[in-house]
Amino acid sequence: MAVSIRINGKPETAEAPSTVSAILEERRIRPEVVLVQVNGARLASAEFGTREVEDGDVVDILLQLAGGAAGYAA
Amino acid sequence: MPASLLDTLVAYALDGLPNEVCGILGGKDGRVERVLPLTNAAASPEFYEVIPEEQLAAYADLYDAGLVALGVYHSHPASPARPSATDVALAHDPAAVYAIVSLQDRSNPEVRAYRVRDGEVTEIAITKTEE
């Protein structure tokens, strides 16, 4: 029983059933920097702890991509 | 990484001046095979921010091509090809390669790549290939 996970496009698997919060926690991913889709539908962060994902589900976890030269210390 | 794609990164960075540019590096087995430019939502010379919907679409393009996302690139129009404090603070993906294109010396652009894990920066050597 496995869930397909794609973290910033990189495929992984997680045991099912599980919650999105558990998947993030196991990977030490901070929930405030992610956007999550389950089977193509965006999940509100308030649902991370309650939404169970099951065998065959596909979870896309998008980690924020941002940065830049601001704050550059030569 | 093919030399032609390195040249492409530099060309994107120059085209995007005065702002930073950003995008996804796609490939497989550690070899970059595609560069997917994305909108810098910040439209700033000192900051970049990817739009999540574009990020997802880029990953979908890569899946369709049998590739995966290896990392992200962005440019530093006027500073070195090293991660800034902002880059390190916002590097949330420990598995990603973070490539930086520096245009500090316009006559000699430089591309370097890093991993950032728990705030610790490690440079990754870029091996330039013919194709």
N, CA and C atoms of all chains as a GROMACS GRO file, in nm:
protein
  615
    1MET      N    1   0.085  -0.119   0.000
    1MET     CA    2   0.000   0.000   0.000
    1MET      C    3   0.089   0.124   0.000
    2ALA      N    4   0.085   0.198  -0.109
    2ALA     CA    5   0.178   0.310  -0.120
    2ALA      C    6   0.114   0.430  -0.188
    3VAL      N    7   0.161   0.544  -0.149
    3VAL     CA    8   0.120   0.670  -0.210
    3VAL      C    9   0.237   0.720  -0.293
    4SER      N   10   0.208   0.765  -0.414
    4SER     CA   11   0.313   0.826  -0.494
    4SER      C   12   0.327   0.972  -0.455
    5ILE      N   13   0.448   1.010  -0.426
    5ILE     CA   14   0.474   1.149  -0.388
    5ILE      C   15   0.571   1.208  -0.489
    6ARG      N   16   0.549   1.333  -0.521
    6ARG     CA   17   0.647   1.403  -0.606
    6ARG      C   18   0.682   1.532  -0.534
    7ILE      N   19   0.805   1.536  -0.487
    7ILE     CA   20   0.850   1.656  -0.415
    7ILE      C   21   0.932   1.740  -0.512
    8ASN      N   22   0.878   1.853  -0.547
    8ASN     CA   23   0.939   1.937  -0.650
    8ASN      C   24   0.981   1.854  -0.771
    9GLY      N   25   0.888   1.769  -0.812
    9GLY     CA   26   0.909   1.693  -0.934
    9GLY      C   27   0.989   1.566  -0.918
   10LYS      N   28   1.039   1.539  -0.798
   10LYS     CA   29   1.119   1.418  -0.779
   10LYS      C   30   1.032   1.309  -0.715
   11PRO      N   31   1.022   1.193  -0.781
   11PRO     CA   32   0.930   1.091  -0.732
   11PRO      C   33   0.980   1.017  -0.608
   12GLU      N   34   0.887   0.992  -0.517
   12GLU     CA   35   0.913   0.911  -0.398
   12GLU      C   36   0.786   0.833  -0.368
   13THR      N   37   0.792   0.748  -0.267
   13THR     CA   38   0.670   0.682  -0.222
   13THR      C   39   0.661   0.695  -0.070
   14ALA      N   40   0.538   0.687  -0.022
   14ALA     CA   41   0.515   0.687   0.122
   14ALA      C   42   0.416   0.575   0.152
   15GLU      N   43   0.420   0.530   0.275
   15GLU     CA   44   0.326   0.424   0.313
   15GLU      C   45   0.186   0.480   0.321
   16ALA      N   46   0.090   0.399   0.286
   16ALA     CA   47  -0.050   0.440   0.295
   16ALA      C   48  -0.124   0.346   0.392
   17PRO      N   49  -0.227   0.396   0.460
   17PRO     CA   50  -0.272   0.534   0.457
   17PRO      C   51  -0.184   0.622   0.545
   18SER      N   52  -0.190   0.752   0.517
   18SER     CA   53  -0.115   0.848   0.596
   18SER      C   54  -0.183   0.983   0.581
   19THR      N   55  -0.143   1.077   0.662
   19THR     CA   56  -0.193   1.214   0.642
   19THR      C   57  -0.084   1.294   0.573
   20VAL      N   58  -0.125   1.403   0.512
   20VAL     CA   59  -0.027   1.490   0.448
   20VAL      C   60   0.069   1.544   0.554
   21SER      N   61   0.017   1.578   0.669
   21SER     CA   62   0.105   1.628   0.777
   21SER      C   63   0.213   1.526   0.812
   22ALA      N   64   0.174   1.400   0.821
   22ALA     CA   65   0.271   1.296   0.856
   22ALA      C   66   0.378   1.281   0.748
   23ILE      N   67   0.334   1.291   0.623
   23ILE     CA   68   0.429   1.280   0.512
   23ILE      C   69   0.529   1.395   0.518
   24LEU      N   70   0.480   1.515   0.544
   24LEU     CA   71   0.570   1.631   0.553
   24LEU      C   72   0.663   1.619   0.672
   25GLU      N   73   0.605   1.578   0.785
   25GLU     CA   74   0.685   1.569   0.908
   25GLU      C   75   0.797   1.467   0.894
   26GLU      N   76   0.763   1.354   0.832
   26GLU     CA   77   0.862   1.247   0.815
   26GLU      C   78   0.982   1.296   0.734
   27ARG      N   79   0.954   1.391   0.645
   27ARG     CA   80   1.061   1.443   0.557
   27ARG      C   81   1.114   1.578   0.604
   28ARG      N   82   1.076   1.615   0.724
   28ARG     CA   83   1.122   1.741   0.784
   28ARG      C   84   1.094   1.860   0.692
   29ILE      N   85   0.977   1.859   0.630
   29ILE     CA   86   0.936   1.969   0.544
   29ILE      C   87   0.841   2.058   0.622
   30ARG      N   88   0.872   2.187   0.626
   30ARG     CA   89   0.787   2.281   0.701
   30ARG      C   90   0.661   2.310   0.620
   31PRO      N   91   0.544   2.288   0.679
   31PRO     CA   92   0.419   2.303   0.603
   31PRO      C   93   0.396   2.445   0.553
   32GLU      N   94   0.456   2.544   0.616
   32GLU     CA   95   0.430   2.682   0.574
   32GLU      C   96   0.500   2.719   0.443
   33VAL      N   97   0.590   2.634   0.394
   33VAL     CA   98   0.660   2.668   0.270
   33VAL      C   99   0.617   2.579   0.154
   34VAL      N  100   0.506   2.508   0.170
   34VAL     CA  101   0.467   2.416   0.063
   34VAL      C  102   0.327   2.445   0.010
   35LEU      N  103   0.309   2.400  -0.111
   35LEU     CA  104   0.176   2.392  -0.172
   35LEU      C  105   0.158   2.244  -0.201
   36VAL      N  106   0.041   2.190  -0.163
   36VAL     CA  107   0.019   2.047  -0.180
   36VAL      C  108  -0.102   2.023  -0.270
   37GLN      N  109  -0.086   1.930  -0.361
   37GLN     CA  110  -0.198   1.885  -0.443
   37GLN      C  111  -0.213   1.734  -0.423
   38VAL      N  112  -0.337   1.690  -0.408
   38VAL     CA  113  -0.364   1.547  -0.402
   38VAL      C  114  -0.448   1.511  -0.524
   39ASN      N  115  -0.395   1.426  -0.605
   39ASN     CA  116  -0.462   1.387  -0.730
   39ASN      C  117  -0.503   1.509  -0.812
   40GLY      N  118  -0.414   1.607  -0.813
   40GLY     CA  119  -0.436   1.725  -0.896
   40GLY      C  120  -0.519   1.834  -0.832
   41ALA      N  121  -0.571   1.812  -0.713
   41ALA     CA  122  -0.654   1.914  -0.647
   41ALA      C  123  -0.577   1.976  -0.532
   42ARG      N  124  -0.573   2.109  -0.531
   42ARG     CA  125  -0.496   2.175  -0.427
   42ARG      C  126  -0.561   2.154  -0.290
   43LEU      N  127  -0.475   2.134  -0.191
   43LEU     CA  128  -0.522   2.109  -0.055
   43LEU      C  129  -0.492   2.231   0.032
   44ALA      N  130  -0.592   2.278   0.104
   44ALA     CA  131  -0.570   2.389   0.197
   44ALA      C  132  -0.480   2.342   0.311
   45SER      N  133  -0.395   2.430   0.358
   45SER     CA  134  -0.302   2.389   0.464
   45SER      C  135  -0.376   2.343   0.590
   46ALA      N  136  -0.495   2.397   0.611
   46ALA     CA  137  -0.573   2.356   0.728
   46ALA      C  138  -0.613   2.208   0.720
   47GLU      N  139  -0.605   2.151   0.601
   47GLU     CA  140  -0.646   2.011   0.583
   47GLU      C  141  -0.528   1.914   0.590
   48PHE      N  142  -0.408   1.967   0.604
   48PHE     CA  143  -0.291   1.878   0.602
   48PHE      C  144  -0.300   1.769   0.710
   49GLY      N  145  -0.351   1.807   0.826
   49GLY     CA  146  -0.354   1.712   0.938
   49GLY      C  147  -0.468   1.613   0.932
   50THR      N  148  -0.566   1.642   0.851
   50THR     CA  149  -0.685   1.556   0.850
   50THR      C  150  -0.701   1.478   0.720
   51ARG      N  151  -0.639   1.526   0.613
   51ARG     CA  152  -0.657   1.461   0.483
   51ARG      C  153  -0.576   1.334   0.479
   52GLU      N  154  -0.648   1.221   0.473
   52GLU     CA  155  -0.577   1.093   0.460
   52GLU      C  156  -0.555   1.062   0.313
   53VAL      N  157  -0.436   1.020   0.284
   53VAL     CA  158  -0.409   0.976   0.147
   53VAL      C  159  -0.395   0.825   0.148
   54GLU      N  160  -0.439   0.764   0.038
   54GLU     CA  161  -0.450   0.619   0.036
   54GLU      C  162  -0.376   0.560  -0.083
   55ASP      N  163  -0.373   0.431  -0.083
   55ASP     CA  164  -0.304   0.358  -0.189
   55ASP      C  165  -0.348   0.409  -0.327
   56GLY      N  166  -0.253   0.445  -0.409
   56GLY     CA  167  -0.284   0.491  -0.544
   56GLY      C  168  -0.295   0.640  -0.558
   57ASP      N  169  -0.306   0.711  -0.446
   57ASP     CA  170  -0.312   0.858  -0.454
   57ASP      C  171  -0.178   0.913  -0.501
   58VAL      N  172  -0.185   1.029  -0.565
   58VAL     CA  173  -0.064   1.099  -0.607
   58VAL      C  174  -0.059   1.234  -0.535
   59VAL      N  175   0.046   1.254  -0.459
   59VAL     CA  176   0.060   1.377  -0.381
   59VAL      C  177   0.175   1.459  -0.439
   60ASP      N  178   0.143   1.577  -0.487
   60ASP     CA  179   0.247   1.670  -0.534
   60ASP      C  180   0.276   1.768  -0.422
   61ILE      N  181   0.401   1.773  -0.383
   61ILE     CA  182   0.444   1.868  -0.280
   61ILE      C  183   0.537   1.969  -0.347
   62LEU      N  184   0.493   2.093  -0.350
   62LEU     CA  185   0.574   2.197  -0.410
   62LEU      C  186   0.640   2.278  -0.300
   63LEU      N  187   0.771   2.272  -0.297
   63LEU     CA  188   0.846   2.356  -0.204
   63LEU      C  189   0.869   2.491  -0.272
   64GLN      N  190   0.849   2.595  -0.198
   64GLN     CA  191   0.864   2.730  -0.253
   64GLN      C  192   1.001   2.746  -0.321
   65LEU      N  193   0.999   2.798  -0.442
   65LEU     CA  194   1.124   2.829  -0.511
   65LEU      C  195   1.139   2.981  -0.514
   66ALA      N  196   1.232   3.030  -0.437
   66ALA     CA  197   1.254   3.174  -0.429
   66ALA      C  198   1.394   3.198  -0.374
   67GLY      N  199   1.441   3.318  -0.394
   67GLY     CA  200   1.573   3.355  -0.343
   67GLY      C  201   1.620   3.479  -0.415
   68GLY      N  202   1.749   3.491  -0.430
   68GLY     CA  203   1.800   3.605  -0.502
   68GLY      C  204   1.914   3.673  -0.432
   69ALA      N  205   1.968   3.773  -0.500
   69ALA     CA  206   2.090   3.836  -0.451
   69ALA      C  207   2.067   3.926  -0.330
   70ALA      N  208   1.941   3.957  -0.300
   70ALA     CA  209   1.916   4.040  -0.184
   70ALA      C  210   1.975   3.974  -0.061
   71GLY      N  211   2.044   4.051   0.019
   71GLY     CA  212   2.104   3.993   0.138
   71GLY      C  213   2.239   3.932   0.109
   72TYR      N  214   2.289   3.958  -0.011
   72TYR     CA  215   2.420   3.901  -0.044
   72TYR      C  216   2.529   3.962   0.043
   73ALA      N  217   2.606   3.876   0.103
   73ALA     CA  218   2.718   3.922   0.184
   73ALA      C  219   2.845   3.879   0.114
   74ALA      N  220   2.917   3.973   0.058
   74ALA     CA  221   3.036   3.939  -0.021
   74ALA      C  222   3.142   3.875   0.067
   75MET      N  223   2.659   1.855  -1.780
   75MET     CA  224   2.561   1.944  -1.840
   75MET      C  225   2.616   1.989  -1.976
   76PRO      N  226   2.535   1.978  -2.082
   76PRO     CA  227   2.584   2.020  -2.213
   76PRO      C  228   2.623   2.167  -2.215
   77ALA      N  229   2.732   2.196  -2.283
   77ALA     CA  230   2.780   2.334  -2.292
   77ALA      C  231   2.673   2.425  -2.351
   78SER      N  232   2.595   2.370  -2.444
   78SER     CA  233   2.492   2.453  -2.508
   78SER      C  234   2.388   2.498  -2.406
   79LEU      N  235   2.357   2.413  -2.307
   79LEU     CA  236   2.258   2.453  -2.206
   79LEU      C  237   2.317   2.555  -2.109
   80LEU      N  238   2.446   2.542  -2.082
   80LEU     CA  239   2.510   2.645  -2.000
   80LEU      C  240   2.503   2.780  -2.071
   81ASP      N  241   2.528   2.778  -2.202
   81ASP     CA  242   2.518   2.901  -2.280
   81ASP      C  243   2.375   2.954  -2.278
   82THR      N  244   2.279   2.862  -2.282
   82THR     CA  245   2.139   2.902  -2.278
   82THR      C  246   2.106   2.972  -2.146
   83LEU      N  247   2.157   2.919  -2.036
   83LEU     CA  248   2.132   2.982  -1.906
   83LEU      C  249   2.185   3.125  -1.905
   84VAL      N  250   2.304   3.142  -1.957
   84VAL     CA  251   2.365   3.276  -1.960
   84VAL      C  252   2.282   3.368  -2.050
   85ALA      N  253   2.236   3.315  -2.164
   85ALA     CA  254   2.156   3.397  -2.256
   85ALA      C  255   2.026   3.440  -2.189
   86TYR      N  256   1.962   3.348  -2.116
   86TYR     CA  257   1.839   3.383  -2.045
   86TYR      C  258   1.867   3.493  -1.943
   87ALA      N  259   1.978   3.479  -1.872
   87ALA     CA  260   2.012   3.577  -1.768
   87ALA      C  261   2.034   3.715  -1.830
   88LEU      N  262   2.103   3.717  -1.944
   88LEU     CA  263   2.128   3.847  -2.011
   88LEU      C  264   1.997   3.905  -2.064
   89ASP      N  265   1.913   3.820  -2.120
   89ASP     CA  266   1.784   3.869  -2.173
   89ASP      C  267   1.696   3.928  -2.063
   90GLY      N  268   1.712   3.874  -1.943
   90GLY     CA  269   1.624   3.916  -1.833
   90GLY      C  270   1.668   4.042  -1.762
   91LEU      N  271   1.785   4.092  -1.796
   91LEU     CA  272   1.835   4.212  -1.727
   91LEU      C  273   1.736   4.327  -1.740
   92PRO      N  274   1.720   4.411  -1.641
   92PRO     CA  275   1.802   4.419  -1.519
   92PRO      C  276   1.758   4.324  -1.408
   93ASN      N  277   1.654   4.244  -1.435
   93ASN     CA  278   1.602   4.160  -1.328
   93ASN      C  279   1.669   4.024  -1.322
   94GLU      N  280   1.648   3.956  -1.213
   94GLU     CA  281   1.690   3.817  -1.202
   94GLU      C  282   1.594   3.731  -1.285
   95VAL      N  283   1.647   3.622  -1.339
   95VAL     CA  284   1.563   3.524  -1.406
   95VAL      C  285   1.570   3.393  -1.327
   96CYS      N  286   1.476   3.304  -1.356
   96CYS     CA  287   1.473   3.178  -1.282
   96CYS      C  288   1.408   3.070  -1.368
   97GLY      N  289   1.428   2.946  -1.328
   97GLY     CA  290   1.368   2.836  -1.401
   97GLY      C  291   1.409   2.703  -1.341
   98ILE      N  292   1.366   2.599  -1.408
   98ILE     CA  293   1.386   2.463  -1.360
   98ILE      C  294   1.490   2.393  -1.448
   99LEU      N  295   1.572   2.312  -1.383
   99LEU     CA  296   1.667   2.226  -1.454
   99LEU      C  297   1.610   2.084  -1.456
  100GLY      N  298   1.591   2.029  -1.574
  100GLY     CA  299   1.536   1.895  -1.584
  100GLY      C  300   1.637   1.800  -1.646
  101GLY      N  301   1.624   1.673  -1.613
  101GLY     CA  302   1.715   1.575  -1.671
  101GLY      C  303   1.696   1.441  -1.606
  102LYS      N  304   1.800   1.362  -1.608
  102LYS     CA  305   1.796   1.234  -1.537
  102LYS      C  306   1.938   1.187  -1.509
  103ASP      N  307   1.948   1.106  -1.406
  103ASP     CA  308   2.078   1.051  -1.366
  103ASP      C  309   2.183   1.160  -1.346
  104GLY      N  310   2.139   1.273  -1.293
  104GLY     CA  311   2.233   1.380  -1.264
  104GLY      C  312   2.278   1.461  -1.383
  105ARG      N  313   2.222   1.432  -1.500
  105ARG     CA  314   2.260   1.506  -1.620
  105ARG      C  315   2.147   1.601  -1.659
  106VAL      N  316   2.179   1.727  -1.670
  106VAL     CA  317   2.078   1.825  -1.709
  106VAL      C  318   2.055   1.814  -1.860
  107GLU      N  319   1.929   1.796  -1.896
  107GLU     CA  320   1.896   1.780  -2.039
  107GLU      C  321   1.801   1.888  -2.089
  108ARG      N  322   1.735   1.955  -1.996
  108ARG     CA  323   1.645   2.063  -2.038
  108ARG      C  324   1.648   2.176  -1.938
  109VAL      N  325   1.631   2.295  -1.989
  109VAL     CA  326   1.621   2.415  -1.905
  109VAL      C  327   1.485   2.477  -1.933
  110LEU      N  328   1.407   2.495  -1.828
  110LEU     CA  329   1.272   2.549  -1.846
  110LEU      C  330   1.262   2.685  -1.777
  111PRO      N  331   1.267   2.792  -1.854
  111PRO     CA  332   1.256   2.925  -1.791
  111PRO      C  333   1.116   2.949  -1.737
  112LEU      N  334   1.109   3.013  -1.622
  112LEU     CA  335   0.981   3.046  -1.559
  112LEU      C  336   0.976   3.196  -1.531
  113THR      N  337   0.856   3.246  -1.510
  113THR     CA  338   0.839   3.387  -1.478
  113THR      C  339   0.896   3.417  -1.340
  114ASN      N  340   0.973   3.524  -1.332
  114ASN     CA  341   1.011   3.572  -1.201
  114ASN      C  342   0.900   3.665  -1.153
  115ALA      N  343   0.816   3.612  -1.065
  115ALA     CA  344   0.700   3.688  -1.020
  115ALA      C  345   0.740   3.814  -0.945
  116ALA      N  346   0.861   3.813  -0.892
  116ALA     CA  347   0.907   3.930  -0.817
  116ALA      C  348   0.953   4.042  -0.911
  117ALA      N  349   0.989   4.006  -1.034
  117ALA     CA  350   1.038   4.104  -1.132
  117ALA      C  351   1.134   4.203  -1.068
  118SER      N  352   1.239   4.149  -1.009
  118SER     CA  353   1.332   4.229  -0.929
  118SER      C  354   1.476   4.196  -0.967
  119PRO      N  355   1.566   4.294  -0.956
  119PRO     CA  356   1.709   4.264  -0.980
  119PRO      C  357   1.775   4.194  -0.861
  120GLU      N  358   1.701   4.179  -0.751
  120GLU     CA  359   1.760   4.119  -0.631
  120GLU      C  360   1.678   4.006  -0.572
  121PHE      N  361   1.575   3.962  -0.642
  121PHE     CA  362   1.489   3.859  -0.584
  121PHE      C  363   1.419   3.784  -0.696
  122TYR      N  364   1.396   3.656  -0.673
  122TYR     CA  365   1.312   3.580  -0.766
  122TYR      C  366   1.213   3.498  -0.687
  123GLU      N  367   1.102   3.475  -0.750
  123GLU     CA  368   0.997   3.395  -0.688
  123GLU      C  369   0.920   3.326  -0.801
  124VAL      N  370   0.909   3.195  -0.791
  124VAL     CA  371   0.842   3.117  -0.895
  124VAL      C  372   0.693   3.109  -0.865
  125ILE      N  373   0.613   3.116  -0.970
  125ILE     CA  374   0.468   3.100  -0.956
  125ILE      C  375   0.436   2.951  -0.948
  126PRO      N  376   0.370   2.906  -0.840
  126PRO     CA  377   0.350   2.761  -0.822
  126PRO      C  378   0.285   2.691  -0.941
  127GLU      N  379   0.190   2.757  -1.004
  127GLU     CA  380   0.123   2.692  -1.118
  127GLU      C  381   0.223   2.668  -1.232
  128GLU      N  382   0.314   2.763  -1.253
  128GLU     CA  383   0.416   2.744  -1.358
  128GLU      C  384   0.513   2.633  -1.317
  129GLN      N  385   0.542   2.629  -1.188
  129GLN     CA  386   0.632   2.526  -1.136
  129GLN      C  387   0.572   2.387  -1.163
  130LEU      N  388   0.445   2.371  -1.132
  130LEU     CA  389   0.377   2.243  -1.155
  130LEU      C  390   0.375   2.208  -1.304
  131ALA      N  391   0.347   2.307  -1.387
  131ALA     CA  392   0.340   2.283  -1.532
  131ALA      C  393   0.477   2.239  -1.584
  132ALA      N  394   0.583   2.299  -1.531
  132ALA     CA  395   0.718   2.260  -1.573
  132ALA      C  396   0.746   2.115  -1.534
  133TYR      N  397   0.707   2.077  -1.414
  133TYR     CA  398   0.728   1.938  -1.372
  133TYR      C  399   0.649   1.843  -1.462
  134ALA      N  400   0.528   1.883  -1.498
  134ALA     CA  401   0.445   1.799  -1.585
  134ALA      C  402   0.512   1.782  -1.722
  135ASP      N  403   0.569   1.891  -1.774
  135ASP     CA  404   0.641   1.882  -1.902
  135ASP      C  405   0.756   1.782  -1.891
  136LEU      N  406   0.825   1.788  -1.778
  136LEU     CA  407   0.938   1.697  -1.759
  136LEU      C  408   0.891   1.552  -1.749
  137TYR      N  409   0.782   1.527  -1.674
  137TYR     CA  410   0.731   1.390  -1.665
  137TYR      C  411   0.700   1.337  -1.804
  138ASP      N  412   0.634   1.424  -1.882
  138ASP     CA  413   0.593   1.382  -2.018
  138ASP      C  414   0.715   1.346  -2.103
  139ALA      N  415   0.826   1.410  -2.075
  139ALA     CA  416   0.948   1.385  -2.153
  139ALA      C  417   1.033   1.274  -2.090
  140GLY      N  418   0.983   1.213  -1.984
  140GLY     CA  419   1.058   1.107  -1.918
  140GLY      C  420   1.174   1.158  -1.835
  141LEU      N  421   1.164   1.285  -1.795
  141LEU     CA  422   1.271   1.347  -1.715
  141LEU      C  423   1.218   1.384  -1.577
  142VAL      N  424   1.307   1.422  -1.488
  142VAL     CA  425   1.267   1.471  -1.357
  142VAL      C  426   1.332   1.606  -1.332
  143ALA      N  427   1.280   1.675  -1.234
  143ALA     CA  428   1.339   1.804  -1.197
  143ALA      C  429   1.464   1.777  -1.115
  144LEU      N  430   1.574   1.833  -1.159
  144LEU     CA  431   1.700   1.817  -1.085
  144LEU      C  432   1.726   1.936  -0.994
  145GLY      N  433   1.667   2.050  -1.029
  145GLY     CA  434   1.691   2.167  -0.946
  145GLY      C  435   1.637   2.293  -1.009
  146VAL      N  436   1.691   2.402  -0.965
  146VAL     CA  437   1.643   2.533  -1.007
  146VAL      C  438   1.763   2.622  -1.037
  147TYR      N  439   1.744   2.716  -1.128
  147TYR     CA  440   1.851   2.813  -1.153
  147TYR      C  441   1.795   2.953  -1.135
  148HIS      N  442   1.882   3.046  -1.103
  148HIS     CA  443   1.844   3.187  -1.107
  148HIS      C  444   1.970   3.268  -1.133
  149SER      N  445   1.950   3.393  -1.165
  149SER     CA  446   2.065   3.478  -1.197
  149SER      C  447   2.091   3.580  -1.088
  150HIS      N  448   2.216   3.619  -1.079
  150HIS     CA  449   2.258   3.731  -0.996
  150HIS      C  450   2.314   3.836  -1.091
  151PRO      N  451   2.236   3.938  -1.124
  151PRO     CA  452   2.282   4.036  -1.224
  151PRO      C  453   2.409   4.110  -1.185
  152ALA      N  454   2.432   4.130  -1.057
  152ALA     CA  455   2.545   4.214  -1.018
  152ALA      C  456   2.622   4.159  -0.899
  153SER      N  457   2.608   4.032  -0.872
  153SER     CA  458   2.682   3.975  -0.759
  153SER      C  459   2.734   3.836  -0.798
  154PRO      N  460   2.822   3.781  -0.718
  154PRO     CA  461   2.889   3.656  -0.756
  154PRO      C  462   2.794   3.537  -0.765
  155ALA      N  463   2.845   3.430  -0.824
  155ALA     CA  464   2.769   3.306  -0.839
  155ALA      C  465   2.779   3.223  -0.712
  156ARG      N  466   2.743   3.287  -0.603
  156ARG     CA  467   2.741   3.217  -0.475
  156ARG      C  468   2.608   3.248  -0.408
  157PRO      N  469   2.555   3.154  -0.329
  157PRO     CA  470   2.425   3.178  -0.267
  157PRO      C  471   2.431   3.296  -0.169
  158SER      N  472   2.331   3.381  -0.179
  158SER     CA  473   2.319   3.491  -0.084
  158SER      C  474   2.252   3.438   0.043
  159ALA      N  475   2.246   3.522   0.144
  159ALA     CA  476   2.175   3.484   0.266
  159ALA      C  477   2.029   3.454   0.234
  160THR      N  478   1.974   3.530   0.140
  160THR     CA  479   1.835   3.506   0.099
  160THR      C  480   1.822   3.370   0.031
  161ASP      N  481   1.916   3.339  -0.057
  161ASP     CA  482   1.914   3.209  -0.125
  161ASP      C  483   1.917   3.095  -0.023
  162VAL      N  484   2.004   3.107   0.074
  162VAL     CA  485   2.018   2.999   0.173
  162VAL      C  486   1.892   2.988   0.258
  163ALA      N  487   1.841   3.102   0.300
  163ALA     CA  488   1.723   3.101   0.387
  163ALA      C  489   1.601   3.042   0.316
  164LEU      N  490   1.596   3.058   0.184
  164LEU     CA  491   1.478   3.014   0.109
  164LEU      C  492   1.503   2.884   0.031
  165ALA      N  493   1.615   2.820   0.058
  165ALA     CA  494   1.644   2.693  -0.009
  165ALA      C  495   1.577   2.580   0.070
  166HIS      N  496   1.453   2.552   0.035
  166HIS     CA  497   1.375   2.456   0.113
  166HIS      C  498   1.390   2.312   0.066
  167ASP      N  499   1.450   2.293  -0.050
  167ASP     CA  500   1.456   2.158  -0.107
  167ASP      C  501   1.598   2.102  -0.096
  168PRO      N  502   1.622   2.015   0.002
  168PRO     CA  503   1.759   1.965   0.021
  168PRO      C  504   1.807   1.875  -0.093
  169ALA      N  505   1.714   1.826  -0.174
  169ALA     CA  506   1.753   1.736  -0.284
  169ALA      C  507   1.782   1.812  -0.412
  170ALA      N  508   1.754   1.939  -0.412
  170ALA     CA  509   1.766   2.016  -0.537
  170ALA      C  510   1.906   2.069  -0.559
  171VAL      N  511   1.939   2.083  -0.687
  171VAL     CA  512   2.060   2.157  -0.725
  171VAL      C  513   2.017   2.302  -0.745
  172TYR      N  514   2.090   2.392  -0.683
  172TYR     CA  515   2.064   2.535  -0.700
  172TYR      C  516   2.176   2.594  -0.784
  173ALA      N  517   2.144   2.626  -0.909
  173ALA     CA  518   2.245   2.684  -0.997
  173ALA      C  519   2.228   2.836  -1.000
  174ILE      N  520   2.340   2.905  -1.000
  174ILE     CA  521   2.338   3.052  -1.002
  174ILE      C  522   2.422   3.100  -1.121
  175VAL      N  523   2.362   3.187  -1.199
  175VAL     CA  524   2.431   3.249  -1.312
  175VAL      C  525   2.470   3.390  -1.269
  176SER      N  526   2.598   3.416  -1.262
  176SER     CA  527   2.642   3.550  -1.224
  176SER      C  528   2.678   3.632  -1.348
  177LEU      N  529   2.623   3.753  -1.352
  177LEU     CA  530   2.658   3.847  -1.459
  177LEU      C  531   2.738   3.963  -1.401
  178GLN      N  532   2.797   3.941  -1.287
  178GLN     CA  533   2.875   4.048  -1.224
  178GLN      C  534   2.981   4.099  -1.320
  179ASP      N  535   3.048   4.005  -1.386
  179ASP     CA  536   3.142   4.041  -1.492
  179ASP      C  537   3.074   4.004  -1.624
  180ARG      N  538   3.014   4.103  -1.688
  180ARG     CA  539   2.933   4.076  -1.808
  180ARG      C  540   3.014   4.010  -1.919
  181SER      N  541   3.144   4.037  -1.921
  181SER     CA  542   3.226   3.978  -2.027
  181SER      C  543   3.266   3.834  -1.994
  182ASN      N  544   3.238   3.794  -1.872
  182ASN     CA  545   3.276   3.659  -1.832
  182ASN      C  546   3.173   3.602  -1.735
  183PRO      N  547   3.053   3.574  -1.785
  183PRO     CA  548   2.948   3.519  -1.697
  183PRO      C  549   2.993   3.386  -1.636
  184GLU      N  550   2.942   3.359  -1.519
  184GLU     CA  551   2.985   3.239  -1.448
  184GLU      C  552   2.862   3.163  -1.399
  185VAL      N  553   2.865   3.030  -1.411
  185VAL     CA  554   2.756   2.947  -1.360
  185VAL      C  555   2.815   2.850  -1.259
  186ARG      N  556   2.758   2.849  -1.140
  186ARG     CA  557   2.801   2.754  -1.038
  186ARG      C  558   2.677   2.689  -0.978
  187ALA      N  559   2.697   2.573  -0.916
  187ALA     CA  560   2.583   2.498  -0.864
  187ALA      C  561   2.610   2.452  -0.720
  188TYR      N  562   2.501   2.442  -0.645
  188TYR     CA  563   2.513   2.413  -0.501
  188TYR      C  564   2.399   2.324  -0.455
  189ARG      N  565   2.423   2.258  -0.343
  189ARG     CA  566   2.313   2.203  -0.265
  189ARG      C  567   2.311   2.279  -0.133
  190VAL      N  568   2.191   2.293  -0.079
  190VAL     CA  569   2.177   2.362   0.049
  190VAL      C  570   2.095   2.272   0.140
  191ARG      N  571   2.157   2.227   0.247
  191ARG     CA  572   2.089   2.138   0.340
  191ARG      C  573   2.104   2.194   0.480
  192ASP      N  574   1.989   2.220   0.542
  192ASP     CA  575   1.989   2.276   0.678
  192ASP      C  576   2.080   2.398   0.688
  193GLY      N  577   2.077   2.479   0.586
  193GLY     CA  578   2.154   2.602   0.588
  193GLY      C  579   2.300   2.586   0.549
  194GLU      N  580   2.340   2.462   0.527
  194GLU     CA  581   2.480   2.438   0.490
  194GLU      C  582   2.493   2.429   0.338
  195VAL      N  583   2.583   2.507   0.284
  195VAL     CA  584   2.598   2.516   0.139
  195VAL      C  585   2.717   2.432   0.093
  196THR      N  586   2.692   2.347  -0.008
  196THR     CA  587   2.799   2.266  -0.065
  196THR      C  588   2.802   2.288  -0.215
  197GLU      N  589   2.916   2.325  -0.267
  197GLU     CA  590   2.923   2.344  -0.412
  197GLU      C  591   2.932   2.209  -0.484
  198ILE      N  592   2.865   2.204  -0.598
  198ILE     CA  593   2.867   2.084  -0.682
  198ILE      C  594   2.941   2.121  -0.810
  199ALA      N  595   3.035   2.039  -0.849
  199ALA     CA  596   3.108   2.067  -0.973
  199ALA      C  597   3.016   2.045  -1.093
  200ILE      N  598   3.019   2.138  -1.184
  200ILE     CA  599   2.943   2.121  -1.309
  200ILE      C  600   3.039   2.066  -1.414
  201THR      N  601   3.005   1.949  -1.464
  201THR     CA  602   3.086   1.890  -1.570
  201THR      C  603   3.025   1.929  -1.704
  202LYS      N  604   3.104   2.003  -1.780
  202LYS     CA  605   3.054   2.050  -1.910
  202LYS      C  606   3.077   1.941  -2.014
  203THR      N  607   2.971   1.906  -2.086
  203THR     CA  608   2.984   1.805  -2.191
  203THR      C  609   2.957   1.869  -2.326
  204GLU      N  610   2.997   1.797  -2.432
  204GLU     CA  611   2.977   1.852  -2.567
  204GLU      C  612   2.829   1.861  -2.599
  205GLU      N  613   2.756   1.752  -2.575
  205GLU     CA  614   2.609   1.753  -2.596
  205GLU      C  615   2.546   1.649  -2.508
   0.00000   0.00000   0.00000
